[in-house]
Amino acid sequence: MVVYRILLLAVAFALSQNIACENGDCRHNKKNPDTLQAVWRHGTSKDKQLDCFTRNDSNSFITTNWGLKINDSDSLKAGQRGPTLLEDFEFREKITHFDHERIPERVVHARGSAAHGYFQSYSDWSNLTRAKFLRDPSIKTPVFVRFSTVAGPRGSADTVRDAITYPFFFIQDAIKFPDLIHAVKAEPDRSFPTAASAHDTFYDFISLSPETIHMVLWVLSDRGIPRSYRMMQGFGVHTFRLITEENRAVFVKFHWNPKYGLASLAWDEAQKIAGKDPDFHRRDLWEAIEKGDYPEWELGVQIVKEDEEFEFDFDLLDPTKFIPEELIPVIPLGRMVLNRNPDNFFAETEQSTYHLGHVVPGIGFTNDPLLQGRLFSYLDTQINRHHSANFQNIPINRPAVSIHNNYRDGFMQTVINKGRVAYYPNSLQEGSPHLTPPNHGGYKTYAELTGGPVFRGKSPSFFNFYSQAQLFYNSLTDIEKQHLINALRFELGLVETVSIRKRMIVHFNHIDHEFASRIAQVIDVPVPRTIYPNFNKSSPSVSIEQHPRKTIRTRHVLIYIAEGVELSILNVLVRLLNSKGAYLIFVAPKQGRVRGTNYIATQTFATTDAVLNDAILVPGGQRAVELLLKNYPQYLNGQPIKFLREAYQHGKPIAVIGEGLELLRSAEITLGNGVTFLHSNGDSEAFAHDFAKNILHGRFWYREVLDKKLQQNYD
């Protein structure tokens, strides 16, 4: 879902590096203090265009929307204690604007966050496409990227389990999209659950629509709860085309791979974060950009020649399937960097509009039935949200090129079109605006041969429902399989209708008998007797745990600190972790500078939590340990011990120095498997590097209790 916001905005802004007067070439009178001033950023043409519409209200005077200066902030009354007068135009303008400050939230993707940045090609890819933003490595194409969950409303939490980062979708045909969303949303008679799929209507629809089973497994796996927007992949979902100047075409699948690697949350952790910090992902993205740790993704493509379209055991146009990277490797084309947060969340993030039809010459479509439907739906939904076909005039949506056509009027039209001609062809305006031939930049639709009798239904090649679901399950590590099974036990355990649970187990049995049995035993459904073959095909690239990690930069390390802390080893670890770009959060009984040190505690045990961080470091020092264990009961309330237990439960690295071992013992945590200890006279440099390696490793999931059969494999 994310790729539409990433790719299509990059494409739309790639049309030109020039800004026309009608699109924001502002003329400011610098001598007049009452005139809107623009402060030009050093950036792209889109940045400069947005500056034309950006207002800074500091050092200014309050006015009405029409520029009338205001000298009092109270309403106009008939007497000091009398009624407000109808003639108070200032009040009516202000309250009317307030009453209309919100636009309808998106039906799907309502909860989101966004940032500005750029895309830069690695090379000249004119052998693949005529798209200019992929042909000149010196050009930085401006982008505005919005990340979002799908199901929840705007007020839901960031860390709900959601279909946020997948290379395919639930359904094969767009006509089923309203049914899917109606099924997953809060049930209409009771208006709950919110942003959750664990209820009857969702699984009723899923159990009767076997094409959805593949996607369900991905959503209920660890991929459904990413650690960060910056640590998840984006995909094009559909099969698109790249088209060259010579009108040669190839099929293409788009991939966005994060620089900071893939990472997920534990389900228990995600639920707690939703209460501790419902803006967890939004805050993470904002703070990383503000600190200069710019999120980055690499754009890659899987290419299929037209004469190879039917060489797979699935239909390339089936949007519920993906191409395993072992079959078609991903070719890196360029990188995208997000380096600026919005100036105004509503004006930019909320008002931004996205549409699959925002493409440039060199990118084309296919007959994927889900893609075909979305080409209509995305435009229609933006018109509905903004109550106007003129939503493209909003500054964040304006293309960085001049616009010339014969569209006119409508709500909130901001362009003043001169002249008597508003049609084509015409002679009164010498045929202007003119058509543009393809060799001068005009968009040309790819001439695909198509035809056949009118047909309502799906191609027989779309009836392959279980092969890739089985491939995905086989590709997971044992602990990832356990997480998937636990999630399905939770979800189906909340489904009240037993017949729906039974239908789901029938589907899962087609994937793997043991998989279905381990779920059925817990949700009071008979274990299926029929055993279908598992063909043992796998694709390791879909497993988060098997993805390589290259850096601990931006990982949050929580460091306990108190008066009397032993500094010599702590200083070594702090220096190394800082050099690797980790974010160090010092937590103490009280905020502020810790006596006897140069460290400042920015958090207390009441303002942060283990679930909000990636690792914990417990330094030595007898006095400090005693304070954390015994003193400040009104501040601590056992939280230092609770944090350690939760970090251990969620598989996070823990490092303990010297007397800090007493805290570990109090938490009843044993050494090993990501929990390391250093004596006060040990090798601090080696210990620091070992801790950094553990943070890079990420999670030590095998601390968890596996099902008995799996547990025997690790005893």
C-alpha positions as CSV (number, residue, x, y, z in Angstrom):
1,M,0.0,0.0,0.0
2,V,2.9,2.3,0.8
3,V,4.4,2.3,-2.7
4,Y,1.6,4.3,-4.3
5,R,2.5,7.2,-2.0
6,I,6.2,6.7,-2.7
7,L,6.4,5.9,-6.4
8,L,3.5,7.9,-7.9
9,L,4.4,11.2,-6.2
10,A,8.0,10.8,-7.4
11,V,6.7,10.3,-10.9
12,A,4.3,13.2,-10.8
13,F,7.0,15.6,-9.6
14,A,9.4,14.3,-12.2
15,L,7.7,16.0,-15.1
16,S,9.7,19.2,-14.8
17,Q,12.1,21.2,-12.7
18,N,10.4,24.5,-13.6
19,I,7.5,26.4,-11.9
20,A,5.0,28.4,-13.8
21,C,3.6,31.7,-12.5
22,E,0.1,30.2,-12.2
23,N,1.5,27.5,-10.0
24,G,3.1,29.7,-7.5
25,D,5.8,32.0,-8.9
26,C,4.9,34.5,-6.2
27,R,5.7,38.2,-6.4
28,H,6.4,39.6,-2.9
29,N,6.8,43.3,-1.9
30,K,9.7,43.1,0.6
31,K,9.2,46.8,1.5
32,N,5.7,46.3,2.7
33,P,5.5,44.4,6.0
34,D,1.9,43.4,5.5
35,T,2.6,41.5,2.3
36,L,3.1,37.8,2.5
37,Q,6.8,37.0,2.6
38,A,8.3,33.7,1.3
39,V,11.6,32.4,2.8
40,W,13.1,30.4,0.0
41,R,14.5,27.0,1.1
42,H,17.6,25.5,-0.4
43,G,15.8,22.6,-2.1
44,T,13.9,21.4,-5.0
45,S,11.5,23.3,-7.3
46,K,8.6,21.8,-5.4
47,D,10.0,23.3,-2.1
48,K,10.2,26.7,-3.8
49,Q,6.6,26.3,-5.1
50,L,5.3,25.4,-1.6
51,D,7.1,28.4,-0.2
52,C,4.8,30.6,-2.3
53,F,1.9,29.3,-0.3
54,T,3.6,29.1,3.1
55,R,2.8,31.8,5.7
56,N,4.9,32.6,8.8
57,D,2.7,34.3,11.4
58,S,5.5,35.3,13.7
59,N,6.0,39.1,14.3
60,S,2.7,39.8,12.6
61,F,-0.8,41.3,13.4
62,I,-4.0,39.3,13.5
63,T,-6.3,40.0,10.6
64,T,-9.5,38.5,9.1
65,N,-9.2,36.2,6.1
66,W,-9.6,39.3,4.0
67,G,-6.8,41.2,5.6
68,L,-8.7,43.5,8.0
69,K,-6.6,44.1,11.2
70,I,-8.3,43.0,14.5
71,N,-8.0,45.0,17.7
72,D,-9.9,42.8,20.1
73,S,-10.2,39.0,20.6
74,D,-13.6,39.0,22.3
75,S,-17.0,38.7,20.5
76,L,-19.2,41.8,19.9
77,K,-22.1,42.0,22.5
78,A,-25.1,44.1,23.2
79,G,-23.9,45.4,26.6
80,Q,-21.2,43.9,28.8
81,R,-23.3,40.9,29.7
82,G,-25.6,40.9,26.7
83,P,-26.1,38.6,23.8
84,T,-23.6,38.3,20.9
85,L,-24.7,40.4,17.9
86,L,-25.3,38.9,14.5
87,E,-23.3,41.7,12.9
88,D,-20.1,40.4,14.5
89,F,-18.5,39.4,11.2
90,E,-15.2,38.6,12.9
91,F,-16.8,36.0,15.1
92,R,-18.9,34.5,12.3
93,E,-15.9,34.2,10.0
94,K,-13.7,32.6,12.8
95,I,-16.3,30.1,14.1
96,T,-17.4,29.2,10.6
97,H,-13.9,28.4,9.6
98,F,-13.4,26.4,12.7
99,D,-16.6,24.4,12.0
100,H,-15.2,23.4,8.6
101,E,-11.6,22.8,9.6
102,R,-11.8,19.1,9.0
103,I,-12.3,17.3,5.8
104,P,-13.7,13.7,5.7
105,E,-11.1,11.2,6.7
106,R,-10.1,8.6,4.1
107,V,-12.3,5.6,4.1
108,V,-9.1,3.5,4.1
109,H,-5.6,4.8,5.0
110,A,-7.1,7.4,7.4
111,R,-4.2,7.1,9.9
112,G,-1.0,8.3,8.3
113,S,2.1,10.4,8.4
114,A,4.3,11.9,5.7
115,A,7.6,13.6,4.8
116,H,9.3,15.4,2.0
117,G,12.4,14.2,0.2
118,Y,13.9,13.2,-3.1
119,F,14.5,10.3,-5.5
120,Q,17.8,9.9,-7.4
121,S,18.5,7.4,-10.0
122,Y,21.7,5.3,-9.9
123,S,22.1,5.3,-13.6
124,D,20.5,6.0,-17.0
125,W,17.9,3.4,-17.3
126,S,16.7,4.4,-20.8
127,N,17.1,0.7,-21.8
128,L,14.1,0.1,-19.6
129,T,12.0,3.2,-19.7
130,R,11.5,6.7,-21.2
131,A,10.6,8.0,-17.7
132,K,13.0,11.0,-17.2
133,F,13.4,10.6,-13.5
134,L,15.0,7.2,-14.2
135,R,17.3,8.5,-16.9
136,D,19.5,11.2,-15.4
137,P,21.4,10.4,-12.2
138,S,22.1,14.1,-11.6
139,I,18.5,15.0,-11.1
140,K,16.9,14.8,-7.6
141,T,13.2,14.4,-8.2
142,P,11.1,15.8,-5.3
143,V,8.7,13.4,-3.5
144,F,6.1,13.6,-0.8
145,V,5.6,10.3,0.8
146,R,2.7,9.3,3.0
147,F,2.8,6.1,5.2
148,S,-0.5,4.8,6.5
149,T,-2.4,1.9,8.0
150,V,-5.4,0.6,6.1
151,A,-8.2,-0.3,8.4
152,G,-8.3,2.0,11.4
153,P,-9.7,5.5,11.6
154,R,-7.6,8.6,12.0
155,G,-7.6,8.4,15.8
156,S,-6.4,4.8,16.0
157,A,-3.0,3.8,17.1
158,D,0.1,3.4,14.9
159,T,1.0,-0.1,16.1
160,V,-2.2,-2.0,15.3
161,R,-1.8,-5.1,13.2
162,D,-2.5,-3.9,9.6
163,A,-1.9,-4.6,5.9
164,I,0.8,-2.0,5.6
165,T,3.8,-3.6,3.8
166,Y,3.0,-6.4,1.4
167,P,3.8,-7.2,-2.3
168,F,0.3,-8.2,-3.1
169,F,-3.3,-7.8,-1.8
170,F,-6.3,-9.7,-0.4
171,I,-8.5,-9.7,-3.4
172,Q,-8.2,-10.3,-7.1
173,D,-10.9,-7.9,-8.4
174,A,-11.6,-4.3,-7.4
175,I,-15.3,-4.9,-7.3
176,K,-14.8,-6.9,-4.0
177,F,-12.9,-4.0,-2.3
178,P,-16.0,-2.4,-0.7
179,D,-16.9,-5.9,0.7
180,L,-13.4,-6.4,2.1
181,I,-13.4,-3.0,3.8
182,H,-16.9,-3.3,5.1
183,A,-16.0,-6.7,6.6
184,V,-12.8,-5.6,8.3
185,K,-14.2,-2.3,9.7
186,A,-16.1,-2.0,12.9
187,E,-19.3,-4.0,12.7
188,P,-22.1,-1.6,11.8
189,D,-24.6,-2.6,14.5
190,R,-22.1,-2.1,17.4
191,S,-19.3,0.1,15.9
192,F,-16.5,-2.1,17.3
193,P,-13.8,-3.4,17.2
194,T,-11.8,-0.4,16.0
195,A,-8.7,-1.0,13.8
196,A,-8.8,-4.7,14.4
197,S,-9.6,-7.8,12.3
198,A,-10.3,-10.2,15.2
199,H,-14.1,-10.4,14.7
200,D,-16.8,-12.4,12.9
201,T,-17.5,-10.2,9.9
202,F,-13.9,-10.2,8.7
203,Y,-13.3,-13.9,9.0
204,D,-16.8,-14.6,7.6
205,F,-15.7,-12.8,4.4
206,I,-12.2,-14.3,4.5
207,S,-13.4,-17.9,5.0
208,L,-15.8,-17.5,2.0
209,S,-13.1,-15.9,-0.2
210,P,-10.1,-18.3,-0.5
211,E,-8.1,-15.8,-2.6
212,T,-7.6,-13.9,0.6
213,I,-5.8,-16.6,2.6
214,H,-2.3,-15.8,1.3
215,M,-2.6,-12.2,2.5
216,V,-4.1,-13.2,5.8
217,L,-0.9,-15.2,6.6
218,W,1.3,-12.2,5.9
219,V,-0.8,-9.8,8.0
220,L,-0.9,-12.2,10.9
221,S,2.9,-12.8,10.7
222,D,5.5,-10.4,12.2
223,R,5.2,-8.3,9.0
224,G,1.8,-7.1,10.2
225,I,3.5,-5.0,13.1
226,P,6.6,-3.3,11.8
227,R,9.1,-1.7,14.2
228,S,9.1,1.6,12.3
229,Y,8.0,3.1,9.0
230,R,11.7,3.4,8.3
231,M,12.2,-0.4,8.8
232,M,9.6,-1.8,6.4
233,Q,9.4,-2.5,2.7
234,G,7.1,-0.9,0.2
235,F,5.7,-2.6,-2.9
236,G,3.8,-1.8,-6.1
237,V,1.4,-4.7,-5.4
238,H,0.4,-4.8,-9.1
239,T,2.3,-5.7,-12.3
240,F,3.1,-2.5,-14.2
241,R,4.9,-1.8,-17.4
242,L,8.1,0.1,-18.2
243,I,8.1,1.5,-21.8
244,T,11.1,2.8,-23.7
245,E,11.3,5.6,-26.3
246,E,11.2,2.8,-29.0
247,N,7.9,1.6,-27.5
248,R,9.4,-1.6,-26.2
249,A,7.8,-2.8,-22.9
250,V,8.5,-5.1,-20.1
251,F,6.4,-6.2,-17.1
252,V,7.7,-4.8,-13.8
253,K,7.2,-5.3,-10.1
254,F,8.3,-2.3,-7.9
255,H,10.1,-2.8,-4.6
256,W,11.3,-0.4,-1.9
257,N,13.9,-1.8,0.5
258,P,14.8,0.2,3.6
259,K,18.4,1.2,4.4
260,Y,17.9,0.5,8.1
261,G,16.8,-3.1,7.4
262,L,13.6,-5.0,8.3
263,A,12.3,-5.2,11.9
264,S,9.1,-6.0,13.6
265,L,7.4,-5.6,17.0
266,A,6.3,-8.4,19.3
267,W,2.5,-8.6,19.4
268,D,2.4,-8.1,23.2
269,E,4.8,-5.2,22.7
270,A,2.7,-3.6,20.0
271,Q,-0.4,-3.7,22.1
272,K,1.4,-2.0,25.0
273,I,2.9,0.7,22.8
274,A,-0.6,1.5,21.5
275,G,-1.4,2.6,25.0
276,K,2.0,4.1,26.0
277,D,2.5,6.0,22.7
278,P,-0.2,5.6,20.1
279,D,1.9,7.9,17.8
280,F,4.9,5.6,18.0
281,H,5.6,5.3,14.3
282,R,4.7,9.0,13.6
283,R,7.0,10.2,16.3
284,D,9.8,7.8,15.1
285,L,9.7,9.2,11.6
286,W,9.5,12.8,12.7
287,E,12.4,12.6,15.2
288,A,14.7,10.7,12.9
289,I,14.3,13.4,10.2
290,E,14.7,16.2,12.7
291,K,18.0,14.6,13.9
292,G,19.4,14.3,10.4
293,D,19.1,10.5,10.3
294,Y,17.2,10.6,7.0
295,P,15.1,7.5,6.2
296,E,16.2,5.9,3.0
297,W,14.9,3.2,0.6
298,E,16.3,1.7,-2.5
299,L,14.0,1.3,-5.5
300,G,14.3,-2.0,-7.2
301,V,12.4,-3.8,-9.9
302,Q,11.7,-7.3,-11.0
303,I,11.6,-7.5,-14.7
304,V,9.6,-10.0,-16.8
305,K,9.8,-9.9,-20.6
306,E,6.5,-10.0,-22.4
307,D,7.3,-13.4,-24.0
308,E,7.9,-14.8,-20.4
309,E,4.5,-13.7,-19.0
310,F,3.1,-17.3,-18.8
311,E,6.3,-19.1,-17.5
312,F,5.2,-19.0,-13.8
313,D,2.9,-21.4,-11.9
314,F,0.7,-18.4,-11.1
315,D,-0.8,-15.6,-13.2
316,L,1.4,-12.6,-13.4
317,L,-1.7,-10.4,-13.4
318,D,-3.2,-12.0,-10.2
319,P,-2.7,-9.3,-7.5
320,T,-2.8,-11.9,-4.7
321,K,0.6,-13.3,-5.9
322,F,4.2,-12.1,-5.8
323,I,7.3,-13.2,-7.7
324,P,9.8,-14.9,-5.4
325,E,13.1,-13.1,-5.6
326,E,14.7,-16.5,-6.1
327,L,13.0,-16.7,-9.5
328,I,13.4,-13.1,-10.6
329,P,16.1,-11.0,-8.7
330,V,15.4,-7.4,-7.7
331,I,17.5,-4.9,-9.8
332,P,18.3,-1.7,-7.9
333,L,17.5,1.5,-9.9
334,G,17.9,4.3,-7.4
335,R,17.3,5.6,-3.9
336,M,14.8,7.7,-2.1
337,V,15.7,9.9,0.9
338,L,13.2,11.7,3.2
339,N,14.9,14.8,4.6
340,R,12.2,17.3,5.6
341,N,9.1,17.1,7.8
342,P,5.9,18.9,6.8
343,D,5.4,22.5,8.0
344,N,1.7,21.8,8.6
345,F,0.3,18.3,9.1
346,F,-3.2,19.2,7.8
347,A,-2.2,21.4,4.9
348,E,0.3,18.8,3.6
349,T,-0.2,15.3,5.0
350,E,-4.0,15.3,5.4
351,Q,-4.8,17.2,2.1
352,S,-2.3,15.3,0.0
353,T,-4.0,13.2,-2.7
354,Y,-2.8,10.0,-4.4
355,H,-3.9,8.3,-7.5
356,L,-2.4,5.4,-9.5
357,G,-3.0,7.4,-12.7
358,H,-0.4,9.9,-11.7
359,V,2.2,8.5,-14.1
360,V,4.7,9.9,-16.6
361,P,5.6,8.7,-20.1
362,G,7.6,5.5,-19.7
363,I,5.3,3.9,-17.1
364,G,2.2,2.0,-18.1
365,F,-0.5,-0.3,-16.8
366,T,-1.6,-3.9,-17.2
367,N,-4.9,-5.7,-17.2
368,D,-4.7,-6.6,-13.5
369,P,-8.4,-6.3,-12.5
370,L,-7.6,-4.8,-9.1
371,L,-5.3,-2.2,-10.7
372,Q,-8.0,-1.4,-13.3
373,G,-10.6,-0.7,-10.7
374,R,-8.2,1.4,-8.5
375,L,-7.5,3.7,-11.5
376,F,-11.1,4.8,-11.2
377,S,-11.5,4.6,-7.4
378,Y,-8.6,6.7,-6.3
379,L,-9.6,9.7,-8.3
380,D,-13.2,9.4,-7.3
381,T,-12.4,9.2,-3.5
382,Q,-10.3,12.4,-3.6
383,I,-13.1,14.3,-5.3
384,N,-15.4,13.1,-2.5
385,R,-13.0,14.1,0.3
386,H,-12.3,17.6,-1.0
387,H,-15.9,18.2,-2.3
388,S,-14.4,19.4,-5.6
389,A,-12.6,18.2,-8.7
390,N,-10.1,21.1,-8.1
391,F,-8.2,19.3,-5.3
392,Q,-5.1,19.4,-7.5
393,N,-5.0,23.2,-6.9
394,I,-4.1,22.7,-3.2
395,P,-0.4,23.6,-2.9
396,I,0.8,20.1,-1.7
397,N,-0.9,18.5,-4.7
398,R,0.1,21.0,-7.4
399,P,2.5,19.4,-10.0
400,A,5.8,21.2,-10.4
401,V,4.9,22.1,-14.0
402,S,2.5,24.6,-15.6
403,I,-1.1,23.3,-16.2
404,H,-3.0,24.0,-19.4
405,N,-6.3,22.5,-20.3
406,N,-9.9,23.3,-20.8
407,Y,-11.2,22.3,-17.4
408,R,-13.2,25.1,-15.8
409,D,-15.1,26.2,-12.7
410,G,-16.2,23.9,-9.8
411,F,-15.9,24.4,-6.1
412,M,-12.8,26.2,-4.9
413,Q,-11.4,27.0,-8.3
414,T,-8.2,29.0,-7.7
415,V,-7.1,29.6,-11.3
416,I,-8.3,32.6,-13.2
417,N,-8.5,31.4,-16.9
418,K,-8.5,34.3,-19.4
419,G,-10.1,34.3,-22.8
420,R,-13.3,33.0,-24.4
421,V,-12.1,29.5,-25.4
422,A,-12.5,26.5,-23.2
423,Y,-12.7,23.7,-25.7
424,Y,-10.6,21.7,-28.1
425,P,-10.3,21.7,-31.1
426,N,-10.6,25.5,-31.6
427,S,-9.6,28.1,-34.1
428,L,-10.3,31.2,-32.1
429,Q,-7.2,30.6,-30.0
430,E,-5.1,29.0,-32.8
431,G,-5.8,25.5,-31.5
432,S,-4.2,26.3,-28.1
433,P,-3.6,24.6,-25.8
434,H,-2.1,22.1,-28.3
435,L,-1.7,18.3,-28.1
436,T,1.9,17.1,-27.6
437,P,3.3,14.3,-29.7
438,P,5.1,11.4,-27.9
439,N,8.5,12.4,-29.2
440,H,8.1,15.8,-27.5
441,G,6.9,14.4,-24.1
442,G,3.3,13.5,-24.7
443,Y,2.0,10.5,-22.9
444,K,1.3,7.5,-25.1
445,T,-0.7,4.5,-24.0
446,Y,1.0,1.2,-24.7
447,A,-0.6,-0.5,-27.6
448,E,-1.4,-3.8,-26.0
449,L,-3.3,-6.4,-28.0
450,T,-6.6,-7.2,-26.2
451,G,-10.1,-8.4,-26.9
452,G,-12.5,-11.3,-26.6
453,P,-16.1,-11.9,-25.6
454,V,-17.6,-9.9,-22.8
455,F,-17.0,-11.8,-19.6
456,R,-17.9,-11.4,-15.9
457,G,-15.8,-13.6,-13.6
458,K,-12.2,-14.6,-13.1
459,S,-9.7,-16.3,-15.3
460,P,-9.1,-20.0,-14.6
461,S,-5.5,-19.0,-13.9
462,F,-6.7,-17.0,-10.9
463,F,-8.0,-20.1,-9.0
464,N,-4.6,-21.0,-7.5
465,F,-5.3,-20.0,-3.9
466,Y,-3.0,-22.0,-1.7
467,S,0.4,-22.5,-3.4
468,Q,1.9,-19.1,-2.4
469,A,0.4,-19.2,1.1
470,Q,2.2,-22.6,1.5
471,L,5.4,-21.1,0.2
472,F,5.2,-18.2,2.6
473,Y,4.6,-20.5,5.6
474,N,7.5,-22.8,4.6
475,S,9.7,-19.7,4.3
476,L,9.3,-18.7,8.0
477,T,11.7,-19.6,10.7
478,D,10.2,-21.8,13.5
479,I,9.8,-18.8,15.8
480,E,8.1,-16.8,13.0
481,K,5.7,-19.7,12.5
482,Q,5.0,-19.8,16.2
483,H,4.2,-16.0,16.1
484,L,1.8,-16.6,13.2
485,I,0.1,-19.5,14.9
486,N,-0.3,-17.4,18.1
487,A,-1.8,-14.5,16.2
488,L,-4.3,-16.8,14.5
489,R,-5.2,-18.4,17.8
490,F,-5.9,-14.9,19.1
491,E,-7.9,-13.7,16.1
492,L,-10.0,-16.8,15.6
493,G,-10.4,-17.2,19.3
494,L,-12.4,-13.9,19.3
495,V,-14.6,-15.1,16.4
496,E,-17.9,-16.1,18.0
497,T,-19.4,-18.2,15.2
498,V,-18.0,-21.7,15.3
499,S,-18.8,-22.4,11.6
500,I,-16.5,-19.6,10.6
501,R,-13.6,-21.0,12.6
502,K,-14.1,-24.4,11.0
503,R,-14.0,-22.9,7.5
504,M,-10.7,-21.1,8.3
505,I,-9.1,-24.4,9.6
506,V,-10.2,-26.1,6.3
507,H,-8.3,-23.4,4.4
508,F,-5.2,-23.7,6.6
509,N,-5.2,-27.4,6.2
510,H,-4.6,-26.9,2.5
511,I,-1.5,-25.1,3.4
512,D,0.0,-27.4,6.0
513,H,-1.7,-30.0,8.2
514,E,0.4,-29.4,11.3
515,F,-0.1,-25.7,11.0
516,A,-3.9,-26.1,10.9
517,S,-3.8,-28.6,13.7
518,R,-1.9,-26.4,16.1
519,I,-4.5,-23.7,15.6
520,A,-7.5,-25.9,15.8
521,Q,-6.5,-27.5,19.1
522,V,-6.7,-24.2,20.8
523,I,-9.9,-22.7,19.3
524,D,-12.1,-25.7,19.9
525,V,-12.3,-26.9,16.3
526,P,-11.8,-30.5,15.2
527,V,-8.4,-31.2,13.7
528,P,-8.8,-32.1,10.0
529,R,-8.4,-35.7,9.1
530,T,-7.3,-35.1,5.5
531,I,-3.7,-34.4,4.9
532,Y,-2.8,-32.4,1.8
533,P,0.8,-32.5,0.4
534,N,3.2,-29.8,1.4
535,F,5.5,-29.3,-1.6
536,N,8.2,-27.7,0.6
537,K,8.8,-24.7,-1.7
538,S,10.2,-21.7,0.1
539,S,11.5,-18.2,-0.5
540,P,13.8,-17.1,2.3
541,S,13.6,-13.4,1.2
542,V,10.1,-13.1,2.7
543,S,11.3,-13.9,6.2
544,I,12.1,-10.9,8.3
545,E,14.5,-12.9,10.5
546,Q,16.5,-14.0,7.5
547,H,17.0,-10.4,6.1
548,P,20.5,-9.0,6.7
549,R,20.9,-6.1,9.0
550,K,23.7,-3.6,8.4
551,T,23.5,-0.9,11.1
552,I,22.3,-0.1,14.6
553,R,21.9,3.6,13.7
554,T,18.7,5.1,15.2
555,R,18.1,2.0,17.5
556,H,17.0,3.2,20.9
557,V,19.1,2.0,23.8
558,L,17.7,2.6,27.3
559,I,20.5,3.2,29.9
560,Y,19.8,3.1,33.6
561,I,21.6,5.8,35.6
562,A,21.6,7.1,39.1
563,E,23.9,8.8,41.6
564,G,26.9,6.6,42.3
565,V,27.0,5.0,38.8
566,E,30.4,3.5,37.9
567,L,31.6,5.6,35.0
568,S,34.7,4.1,33.5
569,I,33.0,1.2,31.6
570,L,29.8,3.2,31.0
571,N,31.8,5.9,29.2
572,V,33.3,3.3,26.8
573,L,29.9,1.9,25.9
574,V,28.4,5.4,25.5
575,R,31.3,6.4,23.2
576,L,31.0,3.3,21.0
577,L,27.2,3.4,20.7
578,N,27.2,7.1,19.9
579,S,29.8,6.4,17.2
580,K,27.5,3.9,15.6
581,G,24.5,6.3,15.6
582,A,22.4,4.6,18.3
583,Y,20.0,6.8,20.2
584,L,20.9,6.7,23.9
585,I,18.1,7.4,26.3
586,F,19.2,7.9,30.0
587,V,16.5,7.0,32.5
588,A,16.8,7.8,36.2
589,P,14.5,8.3,39.3
590,K,14.5,12.0,38.5
591,Q,15.0,14.0,35.3
592,G,18.0,16.3,34.9
593,R,21.7,16.0,35.4
594,V,22.7,13.0,37.5
595,R,24.9,14.0,40.4
596,G,28.6,13.1,40.0
597,T,28.3,12.7,36.2
598,N,28.0,14.7,33.0
599,Y,24.9,12.7,31.9
600,I,21.5,14.1,31.8
601,A,18.5,11.9,32.4
602,T,15.9,12.9,29.8
603,Q,13.4,10.2,31.0
604,T,12.2,8.8,34.3
605,F,10.7,5.4,34.9
606,A,7.3,7.0,34.7
607,T,7.8,8.6,31.2
608,T,9.3,5.8,29.2
609,D,9.0,2.1,29.0
610,A,10.9,-1.0,27.8
611,V,8.5,-1.4,24.9
612,L,9.5,1.9,23.5
613,N,13.2,1.0,23.3
614,D,15.3,-1.6,21.5
615,A,17.8,-2.6,24.2
616,I,18.7,-2.0,27.8
617,L,22.0,-1.2,29.4
618,V,22.4,-1.5,33.2
619,P,25.7,0.0,34.4
620,G,27.5,-0.9,37.7
621,G,28.1,1.1,40.9
622,Q,26.8,-0.1,44.2
623,R,25.2,3.2,45.2
624,A,23.4,3.5,41.9
625,V,22.1,0.0,42.1
626,E,20.8,0.4,45.7
627,L,19.0,3.6,44.6
628,L,17.3,1.8,41.7
629,L,16.4,-1.2,43.9
630,K,15.5,0.3,47.2
631,N,15.1,4.0,47.3
632,Y,12.6,6.4,45.6
633,P,9.7,4.0,46.0
634,Q,7.3,6.8,45.2
635,Y,9.1,7.3,41.9
636,L,10.1,3.8,40.9
637,N,7.4,1.4,42.1
638,G,9.5,-1.5,40.9
639,Q,9.7,-0.2,37.3
640,P,13.5,-0.9,36.8
641,I,12.8,-4.6,37.4
642,K,9.6,-4.6,35.3
643,F,11.4,-3.0,32.4
644,L,14.1,-5.7,32.4
645,R,11.5,-8.5,32.6
646,E,9.6,-7.0,29.6
647,A,12.7,-6.5,27.6
648,Y,13.7,-10.1,28.2
649,Q,10.2,-11.3,27.3
650,H,10.3,-9.4,24.0
651,G,13.7,-10.8,23.1
652,K,15.6,-7.6,23.4
653,P,19.4,-7.4,24.1
654,I,20.3,-6.6,27.7
655,A,23.8,-5.7,28.9
656,V,24.7,-5.6,32.6
657,I,27.9,-4.3,34.2
658,G,29.3,-5.1,37.7
659,E,26.9,-4.6,40.5
660,G,24.1,-4.2,38.0
661,L,23.9,-7.9,38.1
662,E,21.8,-7.5,41.2
663,L,19.1,-5.9,39.2
664,L,19.2,-8.8,36.8
665,R,18.9,-11.3,39.6
666,S,16.0,-9.4,41.1
667,A,14.2,-9.7,37.7
668,E,14.9,-13.4,37.7
669,I,16.7,-13.3,34.3
670,T,19.6,-15.6,33.5
671,L,22.6,-14.8,31.4
672,G,23.0,-15.9,27.8
673,N,20.9,-15.7,24.6
674,G,21.3,-11.9,24.2
675,V,21.8,-11.2,27.9
676,T,25.5,-10.3,28.6
677,F,27.4,-9.4,31.8
678,L,30.8,-7.8,32.4
679,H,32.7,-7.8,35.7
680,S,33.9,-4.4,36.8
681,N,37.5,-5.2,35.8
682,G,36.5,-6.8,32.4
683,D,37.4,-5.8,28.9
684,S,35.1,-2.9,28.3
685,E,35.9,-2.5,24.6
686,A,35.2,-6.1,23.7
687,F,32.0,-6.0,25.8
688,A,30.9,-2.8,24.0
689,H,31.3,-4.4,20.6
690,D,29.5,-7.6,21.8
691,F,26.6,-5.5,23.0
692,A,26.5,-3.6,19.6
693,K,26.4,-7.0,17.8
694,N,23.5,-8.1,19.9
695,I,21.6,-4.9,19.0
696,L,22.4,-5.5,15.3
697,H,21.0,-9.0,15.7
698,G,17.8,-7.5,16.9
699,R,15.7,-10.1,18.7
700,F,16.5,-13.2,20.6
701,W,13.1,-14.7,20.0
702,Y,14.0,-18.2,21.3
703,R,13.6,-17.0,24.9
704,E,9.9,-17.4,24.2
705,V,8.1,-20.6,25.1
706,L,7.4,-22.6,21.9
707,D,4.9,-25.3,21.5
708,K,6.1,-28.6,23.0
709,K,7.0,-30.2,19.7
710,L,9.1,-27.2,18.6
711,Q,10.6,-26.8,22.0
712,Q,12.1,-30.3,21.8
713,N,14.1,-29.2,18.8
714,Y,16.0,-26.7,20.9
715,D,16.4,-28.6,24.2
